[in-house]
Every structure is written in C-alpha cells, then in structure tokens.
C-alpha cells in the first residue's frame, strides 16, 4: 500500500509542479506585454495615464459618431443615385440592318429614374425619355423598355 501511496504522491507533485510552471509562464507573458504600460504609469503616474486614456477614448467616440453621420449621409445619397442600369438593343424595323435602336433604363434604389429610348431608321433617329416611378411609367412602355427596366431591377 505504501508504494501506491508514494506513486500517487509523486504524480500529484508533478501535476502541481506543471501547474506552477504554467502559471509562472502566464504571469511572465502578461507582465512582458504590459511592461510599456507599467513603465508609463511609473513615469507619469497611474492617474495621469488613465486620464490620457480616457481622453483618447472620448476622442475616438467622437470620431466614431462622426463616421456614423458620414455613413448615414452617404446612404441617403446612394438611395437617390442611379445604381441600376438596364440596356436592350433591338431592331424595330425589318427593312434596316442591325440593332441600332435601344432602350436604356436608369434607376435608383427605389426603382425611380428615367427611360431613354432611341428608334433608328434609315431616314432618322428619334430619342425619347420617360420618367419611371417605382419601376413603372405613366407613359406607355414598349416591350423593349419593359425588358430594360427588368434588367435594371435584377
């Protein structure tokens, strides 16, 4: 029974020794990481160091609030900016060559914007514009114009 007790005692000693070594390592790494803060506190005084850090935190808080305001302004501008574009080229007349005519939808985030269309024939090219509100127009839209709006909304 005494051999078993001795082995148990030795195992416990090694476990405790390992634990002490581990804790010593943790404390040394913490102190070495904080050495510059501790040196600054020793030089300027802990209260002064804490005051400086508090001032820096207040300044950073002000900067963060300003960045949030700028972000909000940019989001508002983006909502009103043209961010969706759809283009459909087509040939409205069988007697002319190529897809020279087009329908161009330019929409903002709320699907408001403008439709620009061009009809090209041998004798002339005509341009049209139509306001778009919520992806629709009060003016009749051709199939190509509807397709341009759908492309822009995708």
C-alpha positions in Angstrom: 0.0 0.0 0.0 2.9 2.4 0.7 4.2 2.0 -2.9 0.8 3.0 -4.3 0.7 6.0 -2.0 4.2 7.0 -3.0 3.4 6.8 -6.7 0.2 8.8 -6.2 2.1 11.4 -4.2 4.8 11.7 -6.9 2.1 12.1 -9.6 0.3 14.8 -7.6 3.7 16.6 -7.1 4.4 16.5 -10.9 0.9 17.8 -11.7 1.3 20.7 -9.2 4.8 21.4 -10.5 3.4 21.6 -14.0 0.6 23.9 -12.9 3.1 26.2 -11.1 5.2 26.3 -14.3 2.2 27.1 -16.4 1.0 29.9 -14.1 4.6 31.4 -14.0 4.6 31.4 -17.8 1.2 33.2 -17.9 2.3 35.9 -15.4 5.6 36.5 -17.2 3.9 36.9 -20.6 1.3 39.2 -19.0 4.0 41.4 -17.4 6.1 41.5 -20.5 3.1 42.5 -22.6 2.2 45.2 -20.1 5.7 46.4 -19.5 5.4 49.6 -21.5 2.1 50.5 -19.8 3.7 49.8 -16.4 6.7 51.9 -17.3 4.5 54.7 -18.5 2.5 54.5 -15.3 5.7 54.6 -13.2 7.0 57.6 -15.2 3.8 59.7 -15.4 1.7 58.3 -12.6 -1.1 55.9 -12.9 -3.8 58.6 -12.6 -2.3 60.7 -15.4 -2.0 57.6 -17.7 -5.7 56.7 -17.0 -6.7 60.3 -17.7 -4.9 60.3 -21.0 -6.5 57.0 -22.0 -10.0 58.3 -21.0 -9.4 61.5 -23.2 -8.3 59.3 -26.1 -11.4 57.1 -25.7 -13.7 60.2 -25.7 -11.9 61.5 -28.8 -12.4 58.1 -30.5 -16.0 58.0 -29.5 -16.5 61.5 -31.2 -14.7 60.2 -34.3 -16.9 57.1 -34.4 -20.1 59.2 -34.1 -18.8 61.5 -37.0 -18.1 58.4 -39.1 -21.7 57.1 -38.5 -23.1 60.5 -39.6 -21.0 60.4 -42.7 -22.1 56.9 -43.4 -25.8 57.9 -43.0 -25.3 60.8 -45.4 -23.7 58.5 -48.0 -26.5 56.0 -47.6 -29.0 58.8 -48.3 -27.1 59.9 -51.4 -26.8 56.4 -52.6 -30.6 55.8 -52.3 -31.2 58.7 -54.7 -28.3 57.9 -57.1 -28.6 55.8 -60.3 -27.4 52.4 -59.2 -29.4 50.1 -61.6 -29.0 50.2 -65.3 -30.6 48.0 -68.0 -29.9 48.2 -71.7 -31.8 46.5 -74.5 -30.7 46.9 -78.1 -33.2 46.0 -80.8 -34.2 46.4 -84.5 -37.7 47.9 -84.7 -37.9 47.8 -88.5 -37.2 44.7 -90.6 -36.0 46.8 -93.6 -33.0 48.3 -91.7 -29.9 46.4 -90.7 -28.6 45.9 -87.2 -29.7 46.6 -83.6 -29.2 50.3 -83.8 -32.2 51.2 -81.6 -32.1 50.9 -77.8 -34.0 51.2 -74.5 -31.9 52.3 -71.6 -33.4 52.2 -68.0 -31.5 54.1 -65.3 -33.0 53.6 -61.8 -32.2 54.4 -58.2 -32.6 52.0 -55.2 -36.4 52.7 -55.2 -36.7 51.9 -58.9 -37.3 55.6 -59.7 -35.4 57.1 -62.6 -35.6 57.6 -66.4 -36.1 55.6 -69.5 -34.1 56.8 -72.6 -35.1 55.2 -75.9 -33.8 55.6 -79.4 -35.6 54.5 -82.6 -33.2 54.3 -85.5 -34.5 54.1 -89.1 -32.9 54.8 -92.5 -34.1 58.3 -92.6 -33.8 59.5 -88.9 -33.0 58.6 -85.3 -35.5 59.7 -82.7 -34.9 59.9 -79.0 -37.5 59.6 -76.2 -37.4 60.0 -72.5 -40.0 58.8 -69.9 -40.0 59.2 -66.2 -40.0 55.9 -64.1 -41.5 55.8 -60.6 -41.5 52.5 -58.7 -40.5 50.6 -61.9 -43.5 51.9 -63.8 -44.3 54.9 -66.1 -47.4 57.0 -66.7 -46.5 56.7 -70.4 -46.9 53.6 -72.4 -43.8 51.4 -72.4 -42.7 49.2 -75.3 -41.8 45.6 -74.7 -38.1 46.5 -75.0 -38.5 49.3 -72.5 -40.2 46.9 -70.0 -37.4 44.5 -70.6 -34.7 47.2 -69.9 -36.5 48.0 -66.6 -36.5 44.3 -65.6 -32.8 44.0 -66.5 -32.1 47.1 -64.3 -34.0 45.6 -61.4 -32.1 42.3 -61.5 
